[in-house]
């Protein structure tokens, strides 16, 4: 039985029910963020079992992120219309079913299809969890704490996904990396209807179906081009792909500005603090995913760690993440200007990259410390700007606002790997001996695959890769210092929006 609660002021304080519901919401968030990295160490086992072609292997890895990125805006807007809890539970059912299919896939095609459905489910879960936080925690102070937890779980899940993958593949079969999703999704489906409030925009207008293909055509070619540049280097077709995506982006924006009921209300960007938050969120994920491009390869290929060893060591930098967001939130609540806290977060992240510039081919403690420092800085940033963005957005547009933040994060991650990966690859190729085989000059993995045929090739390749990582880190330091300056200027004096008491949306429990 549901009881309408359309007369409660939005600034009421959350109680035990809401904090318990927060724990439930963290389940899908943790799993969706884990699925970003869960195949890092499972791909070799999948390759041996299913024998995918090179193209199929690429799609097994990338289709999840492509579909998720392409549908985030659609699902965020849909949640505002049909109800965020309803969309969350629908996504959980799809995510759980697709996980089961993926675990027992007997062909590359089946696994690709299952990963695509996982992406659809993920696209419903991510903006729904953030939007429900906006609904449940309307007190600015409580919402800041809840979003701090959200940010920590999100970042920690990416690290935990690779660790989980390494452990499960070591002791079980590769399908087990998907089966771990099932208990959490079943628990969400059971507890979600009991603990989570339903909320939606009471007057959403007609859904703009034309914006769905336009938004996907804007996002997917750009994400694809950036990811391919990171993996393969610059190519005309990848530049064309990005250009096509940007053209569709222009058409999508035109549609949003001219249609009577847009999928995304561009008025969101007129709320002070929202536009800077989207940009700064993009820059923070640029830094986080750009470092992951190098550090995962460094642990496995430069330090020659096994999949399990690399996975366990990769978990270590995530340990201090748990304290970063709460400390940042405490500082803001004690009166420190949010601009200074976010600026400090970017500065700390720059310090982490600065440590990476001193890494050698046998510097695991330094690299892990650098990753930990970087993670603390980025989580500090993400927690504060997410809180600012949701506070700046009207509650009835929480789903759309969440989806814009997440879409920006997807762009930032792809851009980070593309730009920093290109810098590192260019330095790697320039430092490899001219006499090295062509495959060795392309990637470190290629060099190690033929190293037994060429004396000294492995050492040269590891040194060249490390030099590339140092050069990319210098570029990242410059970027993060610029981001710190942008935060200091654009966020100064902005406080979290407190909705007026007459602001209402449809909420049921």
N, C-alpha and C positions, 0 to 999 in steps of 0.2 A: 504493500500500500504506500502511495506517495502522498506527501503533504506539501502543498505549495508554500513557498516561503518568499513571496514577492515583496514583502514589506520590511524585511530585515535590513538595517543599514549596512552598507558595504564595509564600513570601518569597524564592525564588531570583531572581538578577539576570538581566535580559534581556541578550541578546547581539546580534550583528550581524543575525541572522535577524529578530529582533523589530523592530529599528529599521528594517530594510528593509520589513518588513510594515507598519509605521506609515505609510511613504510611500505604500504601496498603498492603505491605508485612507483616506488623505486625499483620494483621487480622488473616491469617491462623496460624501464629506462636502462637498467644494468644490462639486460640481455641484448637490447638493440645496440647499445654501444659496444658490447663484447663482440657482436657479429661483424663489426667493422674490421676487427683484427683476428677473428677466430680461425681464419684459414692460413695465417702466416706460416704456421709450422705443419699444417695438415695437407697442404698442396702436394708435397712429394708423395705421401701415402695415397692420396687420391689419384695422382698420376700413375702410380704403379698398378693400382687396382682397376681403374676405369679406362686407362690409356687414352686420354683425350688428346686431340690435336693441339698444336700450339695456340690456335685461335680459340678453341673450346676452353682450354685452360685459362686463357685471359678472361673469357666471359664468365667462367665459374667464379673467378675472383672478383670481377668488377661489376657484374650485373646487379648485385645487391645494392651497391652504392649508387649506381646509375638510376635505378628505378626509385629508390628512396629519395634522391635529390630531385628527380623530375616530378614527383607527386606531393612533395611537402606542402607547397602552397595550396594545391587542390584540397588536400586532406585537412589542412588547418582551417580553410574557409568552410569546408563541409561540416567540420565539427561545430563551428559556430552556428550552423543552420539546423543540423539534426540532433545535436547534443553531444558534448565532449565525452561523457561517460559511455554513451551508446557507441560512438565511434571507437573508443578505446577498447571496449569489449569485443567489438567486431574484429578489430585489428589483432587482438590477442588470440581469438579463435583461428584467424587466418595464419598467424605467426606459428602457433602450435602445430597446426595441421601441416604446414609447409616444412616445419622442422622434422616431423616424422617422415615425410616423403623424402626429404634430403638425406636423412640418416640411412635410409635403405635404398637409395638410388642405385640402379644397376647399369646405368649408362650416363655418359656425360650430358646428353640432352636432357634427361630427367633431372639431373642435379642443377643444370642451368635454369630450367623452368621453376624448380623449387626455390632456388635462390632469388628468382625474380618475384615470386609470391612473398618470400620473406621481406623483400624490399617494399612491397605494397603494404604489408603489415607494419613494417617499421615506420613507414611514412604516416600511418595513422597513429602510432603509439607516441612518437616523439613530440609533436605539437600538442597532442591531447594531454600528456602528463604536465607539460608546462602551463597550458591554459587552465587546467584544473587547479594547479597551485595558485593561480591568480584569483580563482573563484573561492577556494577554501581559505586562503590566507589574505584577507583584505586589510588587516592591520599592517602598515608598512614595516614595522620592526619585525613582526613575526614572518612576514613574507620574505624579508631579506634573509632570515635564518633558514627558512625552508629552501630558498633558491641556492643558498650556500651548500646545503646538503645535496641538492639536485646537481650542482656543478661538480662537486666532489665525486659523486657516484658516476656521472657521465664520463669524467676524465679517467677515473680509476677503472671503469669498465673496459675502456680501450686497452689499458695495460693488462688487465686480468684476462681478457679474451685471448691474447697470445699465450699467456701462461697456461690457461686452461687447455688450450689447443696442444701445447707441448706435452703436458702431463698426460692428457687422455690418449694422444697418439702414441706415447711411449708405452702405455700399459693396456690400451684397448684398441679398437679399430677406429678409423677416421670418422665413421658415422656418429660416434659418441659425442663429438663436438657439437652436434645438432640436438641430440637427445636431451642434453642438460637443460634445454629450453622448456621442455614439457612440464615438469613439476611446477615451475614458477608460473607458467601461463594458466595451468589448471587452477592454481591457488588464486590468481587474479580473477579468473572467471567466477570463482566461488565467492570471494570476499568483496570484489569490486561493487556488485549491486547492493551490498549491505552497507559498506563504509563510504563509498564515493558519492558525492552529490551529483545530480544531473544538472547541467546548466547549458544554456544556449541563448543566442540573440533572439529576443521576443519579436523583432521585426526585421528579419534578415533580407527581405526582398527575394526576387527570383534568382535562382542559381544560373550563373553565366557559363553554359556548357562550352561555348566557343573558346573560353579562356583556358580550358584544360589542355587541348592540343597546342595552343599558343605558348602556354607556360612551359610545357615539356619541350617544345621545339626551341625555346629560348635557353633552357637549362642544360639539356642533355648534350648538344653538340659542343658547348663550351667545356663542360666537365670532361667529355670524351677527349677533346683536343688537348686539354691541359694534362690529363693523365697519360696520354700517349707521348706527349713531349717529355714528360718525366721519365717514361720507360724507354723510349726509342730515340729521343733527341728531336731537334727541330726538323720539320718536314712541311712542304707546301700544303699537303692535304690536311694536316692538323691545323695549320693556320687558317685554311679555308673553312674547316669545321667550326673553329672559334668565331670566325667572321659571320658565318651563317647563323650561328646561335645569337650573336649580338644583333643581327638584323631582325630576327624573330623577337628578341627582347624589346626592340624599339616598337614593333607591331603590338606586342603584349601591353606595353605601357600605354600606347595609343588607345588600345581597347579599354584599358582600365580608366582612362581619362574621359572617354566618350560614352561608355555604356551607362544605362540608368542604374544598374545594380552590379557593380564591379565585384569580381572575386576578391580582390584586395583593395581596400579603401586607401587611396593614396593620401588621404588626409592624415593617416597615421604619421607620415613623415613631417607633418607640420607641428606635431607635438614635440615640444622642446626636450631634447635628450634622446628621442627615438632614433633619428637618422644617425647621429654619432655612435649610438650603441651598435647599430647594424654594421657600420664600417669597422669599428674597433673589435667587434666580435670576429669579423672576417680576418682581421690582422692577427688576432690571437690564435685562431686555428691554423692560419698560415704558418705561424711559428711552431706550433705543436706538431703538426703533421710533417712539416719540413724536417724537423729533427728526427722524427721516427724513420724517415726515408734512409737516413744514414746510420743511426744507432743500431737498428735491427741487423743491418748488413755487417756493421762493425763487430758486433758480438759473435755472429756466426762465421763470417768469412775472414775477418782480419785476426780475431782472437782464436778462431778455429774451435768454437764451442759447439757442442751438439745441440739439437733442437731443444731438448729438455733443459740443459744447462743455460742456454741463452734465454729461454722463457723464464726460468726462475730468477736469473740475474736481472732481467728486464723489469721484474716486479718491484725491485728494491727502490727505484726512484719515486714510486708512487706512494711510499710510506708517509712522507711529510705532507702529502696533499690534504689529508684529513684536517689538518690544523689551519691551512691557508685561508679557506673561505670564512670559517668562523672568526678568525682574528681580524680579517678585513672588515667583516660585518660589524664586529664590536667597535672598531675604530670609527666607522661611519656613524654608528649610533651614539658614540660619545662626542660627536660634533666635528670630527675631522672631515673636511671637504672631500666628497667622493672623487673629485678630480685628482686630488693628491694621492689617494689610495690606488686608483687605477694607474696613474703615472708611475707610482712606485712599483706596481705589479709589472708593468712593461720594463722598467729599469732592472728589476730582478731577473726577468726573462732574458734581457740583454746580457746580464752578468753570466747566466747559464751558458749562453752561446759563446760569450767571451772565454769561458773556461775551455770550451771545445776547441778553440783556436790553438790551444797548447797541447792537444792530444797527439800522442805518437802511436806507433803500431803495437805498443804494449802498455796501454794506459787505462785499463779497465776501471780502477778506482776513480780516476779523474773524470772519465766519460760518464760513469754512473752518477757521480756528484753533480756534474753539469746538468744531466737530465733531471735530477731531483730539483735543483735550483730553478731550472726553466719551468718545470711543472708547477712549482709553488707560485711563481710569478704569473703564469698564464691562468691558473685556477683563480687567483686573486682577481684578475681582470674579468674573467668570465662571470664569476659570481656577481660582481658589482654591476656590470653593464647589462646582464640579464635581468637583474632586479630593476634597474633603471628603465629598461625597455618595456617590461611588463607594467611597471608603475605608470609610465607615460601613456600607455595604450588604454583606451576605454575598455572596461571589462567585457562588453559585448563583442569586442574585436580581439579578445585574447588569443583565440586560435589562429587568426590571421597574423597577428603580431608574432606569435611563437614560431609559425612556419617561416616567416621572413628571416627571423634570427637563425633558424636552423638551415635554411637555404643559403644564407650568407656564410654560415660555417662550412657547408659543403664546398662552396666556391673557394673559400679560404684554404681548406685542406688540399684541394686539388691544385690550387695556385702555388701553395707552398712547396709541394712535391715537384711541380713543374719547374718553378723558377730556381729554387735551391738545388734541385736535382740536376738541372741543366748546368748550373755553375760548377757543381762538383764533377759532373761528367766531362765538361770541357777541360778542367784542370787534370783530371785523370788521364784523358787521352793525350794531352800535351806532354805529360810526364812519363808516359809509357815509352819504352825503347822503340825506335823505328823498326828494329828487327823482329819485334814481337808479332806473332800471328794476328791476323785481322780480328779473329774472335776474341783474342785477349785484349785488344785495344778498345773493344766495344764496352765490356763490362768486367767487373771484378770476378763475377761468377764464371764468365767465359774464360778468363785467364786461369782460374784455379782448375777448371775442367781439363785444360791441356798442359798444366804446369809440369806434369811428370815427363813431358817430352822436351821441355826447354829448361836447362839449368838456370836457376836464379830468377825465373819468371814469377814465381809465387811471391817472393820477397819484393820484387819491383812493383808488382800489381798492388800489394797491400800498402806499400809506401805511397804509391800514386793515389790510391783511394783515400788514404788518410789526409793527404795534401788537399784533395778535392773537398773533403769534409771541413778542413780548416778554412778554405776559401769561402765555402758556402756559409760557414758560421760568421765570418767577417761581414758578409752581405746581410745576414740576419741581424747582427748587432746594429748595423746602420738602420735597418728597417724598424727595429724595435725602439731605437732611440727616437726616430721620427714619430712612431706611434705614441710614445710617451709625451712628446711635445704636442701632438694633436689632442691627446686626452686632456692635457693641462689646459689647453685653450678652449676646447669645445664643451667640456663638462663643468667648467668652473661655475660654482654657485647653483647648480641644478640639484634640486631635491626630488625625492620620490613623490610622484603625484598621489595626492590623497583625493579619492573620488568624493564628490559631494554626496550628502546623505540622500538626495533625491534621485541619484543615479541608480538604476535598477536593471536587473536582467532576470530571466526566468530561471529559478533554482528550485529543484525538488530533491527530496531525499527518500 
